């Protein structure tokens, strides 16, 4: 009986095995695939924009390959990814399971699909996720973290500053908080301030991180402002290690809503030098308070433009009238920017060295700056006044002597020159040969004086004769200025020496000195000296040895060897 029972059990097992085999063979391919299904699940199917979700994939077996996650990139950004292998024993059977967990951030609102993913021969089912619009207006007690983007105006013109504010609200503790760099194509974006404070929303207290930007559109049209994106991790208040070191926690992805700014065309009448700002101030300073300036001495005019609502680089250069009666040397402009919660303030400083061409009145005209007032939406004009200066003859120029009266003669010491009245008062009987001799001498002296006055009148006014010692002193001043390396002082010393050397007060520029000397090398050296004193970026001045080598031969040349143009003496006896 016992053998018969064993035989029956064996036959039953064989029959069961055949039944199972038959069922497997008869099963459709889909049923076989289901035995190796890659199970997919999410922690929620509806979420607000800026929030994240967790996708879990489970594979019933052990595999060394990860699923292909690239199809997720169409609708989601993978913020975090982890994998673990799990081994369990059920009724004496060892089972291995592979699990992947991914933190996903939706890229847009609406119904988004998590596509089917594959791991080897296993395949998951597709899932549908609904993402609703977010923003501060959607804040509620069940939204612990959210962000918003706000514009202080909806319309602007090219070049006008618009304040853009990004705020992150949180009522939970976050670690590893970061923000992706915010860039707006077609506009300049400059962060101007950052602030932290608290705010109550629907009975909940939120910590607010506020970032303010100055947004300056470049051209008209619709300006698309992308969403501001933050990344962070939550802190588990129950984990002391997490609280102390900020490690672990669930990753978060927070995004604000994108915005659109309408940029209108420039108003009619806008010039190339377009300056749309909220306020413009122009300040003017002079290098001297004196209004009588020696010829050849530069006057520095400094103009500072301070514009509220733009950068210094956007302030156009001043439009200056063409110089008349003077030369103008512009320095490199100085640019400076300030930023605050209200936006940007740019400051541009321009300096000009003005050198008069000749003595007399020098008139520097007023300067006007036209700009667009973004507060009144109209053009405005700011003007700085001009100034008048009296240009005096250069120091050291030869001065004209007064002409002595023709009816006076300086007496010589020891001479008893008598006036006609005194002669008439002398007794007639007392005339002696000595008296007649004195009268004859006085008469000859009078005739000589009249002849000299006539020749003086025919020649014209002249200057006193120069003394050689004075010329040596003047050139030694040139040598001292050259040794000191002071370009402005050297320039003034050369002009003073040249006026004395050629006896010509009309010499007011180094170009005239080079022309009088007929020396091209000296002309080039003087040009470099002028540029180093007044021109922006003019480079270094010529070397002292180079200048002195050209000037010393002139200093040793007698003054009569170089005649001034148009100052030759007329012949005493013209034909």
Rosetta blueprint (number, residue, H / E / L):
1 X L
2 X H
3 X H
4 X H
5 X H
6 X H
7 X H
8 X H
9 X H
10 X H
11 X H
12 X H
13 X H
14 X H
15 X H
16 X H
17 X H
18 X H
19 X H
20 X H
21 X H
22 X H
23 X H
24 X H
25 X H
26 X H
27 X L
28 X L
29 X H
30 X H
31 X H
32 X H
33 X H
34 X H
35 X L
36 X L
37 X L
38 X E
39 X E
40 X E
41 X E
42 X E
43 X L
44 X L
45 X L
46 X E
47 X E
48 X E
49 X L
50 X L
51 X L
52 X E
53 X E
54 X E
55 X E
56 X E
57 X E
58 X E
59 X E
60 X L
61 X L
62 X L
63 X L
64 X L
65 X L
66 X L
67 X L
68 X L
69 X L
70 X H
71 X H
72 X H
73 X H
74 X H
75 X L
76 X E
77 X E
78 X E
79 X E
80 X E
81 X E
82 X E
83 X E
84 X E
85 X E
86 X E
87 X E
88 X E
89 X E
90 X E
91 X L
92 X L
93 X E
94 X E
95 X E
96 X E
97 X E
98 X E
99 X E
100 X E
101 X E
102 X E
103 X E
104 X E
105 X E
106 X E
107 X L
108 X L
109 X L
110 X E
111 X E
112 X E
113 X E
114 X E
115 X L
116 X L
117 X L
118 X E
119 X E
120 X L
121 X L
122 X E
123 X E
124 X L
125 X L
126 X L
127 X E
128 X E
129 X E
130 X E
131 X E
132 X E
133 X L
134 X L
135 X L
136 X H
137 X H
138 X H
139 X L
140 X L
141 X L
142 X L
143 X L
144 X L
145 X E
146 X E
147 X E
148 X E
149 X E
150 X E
151 X E
152 X L
153 X L
154 X L
155 X E
156 X E
157 X E
158 X L
159 X L
160 X L
161 X E
162 X E
163 X E
164 X E
165 X E
166 X E
167 X E
168 X E
169 X E
170 X E
171 X L
172 X L
173 X L
174 X E
175 X E
176 X E
177 X E
178 X E
179 X E
180 X L
181 X L
182 X L
183 X L
184 X L
185 X L
186 X L
187 X E
188 X E
189 X E
190 X E
191 X E
192 X E
193 X E
194 X E
195 X E
196 X E
197 X E
198 X E
199 X E
200 X E
201 X E
202 X L
203 X L
204 X E
205 X E
206 X E
207 X E
208 X E
209 X E
210 X E
211 X E
212 X E
213 X E
214 X E
215 X E
216 X E
217 X E
218 X L
219 X L
220 X L
221 X E
222 X E
223 X E
224 X E
225 X E
226 X L
227 X L
228 X L
229 X E
230 X E
231 X E
232 X E
233 X E
234 X E
235 X L
236 X L
237 X L
238 X L
239 X L
240 X H
241 X H
242 X H
243 X H
244 X H
245 X H
246 X L
247 X L
248 X L
249 X L
250 X L
251 X E
252 X E
253 X E
254 X E
255 X E
256 X L
257 X L
258 X L
259 X E
260 X E
261 X E
262 X E
263 X E
264 X E
265 X L
266 X L
267 X L
268 X L
269 X L
270 X L
271 X L
272 X L
273 X L
274 X L
275 X L
276 X E
277 X E
278 X L
279 X E
280 X E
281 X E
282 X E
283 X E
284 X E
285 X E
286 X E
287 X L
288 X L
289 X L
290 X L
291 X L
292 X E
293 X E
294 X E
295 X L
296 X L
297 X L
298 X L
299 X E
300 X E
301 X E
302 X E
303 X E
304 X E
305 X E
306 X E
307 X E
308 X E
309 X L
310 X L
311 X L
312 X H
313 X H
314 X H
315 X L
316 X L
317 X L
318 X L
319 X L
320 X L
321 X L
322 X L
323 X L
324 X L
325 X L
326 X E
327 X E
328 X E
329 X E
330 X E
331 X L
332 X L
333 X L
334 X E
335 X E
336 X E
337 X E
338 X E
339 X E
340 X E
341 X L
342 X L
343 X E
344 X E
345 X E
346 X E
347 X E
348 X E
349 X E
350 X E
351 X E
352 X E
353 X E
354 X E
355 X E
356 X E
357 X L
358 X L
359 X L
360 X E
361 X E
362 X E
363 X E
364 X E
365 X L
366 X L
367 X E
368 X E
369 X E
370 X E
371 X E
372 X E
373 X E
374 X L
375 X L
376 X L
377 X L
378 X E
379 X E
380 X E
381 X E
382 X E
383 X E
384 X E
385 X L
386 X L
387 X E
388 X E
389 X E
390 X E
391 X E
392 X E
393 X L
394 X L
395 X L
396 X L
397 X L
398 X L
399 X L
400 X L
401 X L
402 X L
403 X L
404 X L
405 X L
406 X L
407 X L
408 X L
409 X L
410 X L
411 X L
412 X L
413 X L
414 X L
415 X L
416 X L
417 X L
418 X L
419 X L
420 X H
421 X H
422 X H
423 X H
424 X H
425 X H
426 X L
427 X L
428 X H
429 X H
430 X H
431 X L
432 X L
433 X H
434 X H
435 X H
436 X H
437 X H
438 X H
439 X H
440 X H
441 X H
442 X H
443 X H
444 X H
445 X H
446 X H
447 X H
448 X H
449 X H
450 X H
451 X H
452 X H
453 X H
454 X H
455 X H
456 X H
457 X H
458 X H
459 X H
460 X L
461 X L
462 X L
463 X L
464 X L
465 X L
466 X L
467 X L
468 X H
469 X H
470 X H
471 X H
472 X H
473 X H
474 X H
475 X H
476 X H
477 X H
478 X H
479 X H
480 X H
481 X H
482 X H
483 X H
484 X H
485 X L
486 X L
487 X H
488 X H
489 X H
490 X H
491 X H
492 X H
493 X H
494 X H
495 X H
496 X H
497 X H
498 X H
499 X H
500 X H
501 X H
502 X L
503 X L
504 X L
505 X L
506 X L
507 X L
508 X L
509 X L
510 X H
511 X H
512 X H
513 X H
514 X H
515 X H
516 X H
517 X H
518 X L
519 X L
520 X H
521 X H
522 X H
523 X H
524 X H
525 X H
526 X H
527 X H
528 X H
529 X H
530 X H
531 X H
532 X H
533 X H
534 X H
535 X L
536 X L
537 X L
538 X L
539 X L
540 X L
541 X L
542 X L
543 X L
544 X H
545 X H
546 X H
547 X H
548 X H
549 X H
550 X H
551 X H
552 X H
553 X H
554 X H
555 X H
556 X H
557 X L
558 X L
559 X H
560 X H
561 X H
562 X L
563 X L
564 X L
565 X L
566 X L
567 X L
568 X L
569 X L
570 X L
571 X L
572 X L
573 X L
574 X L
575 X L
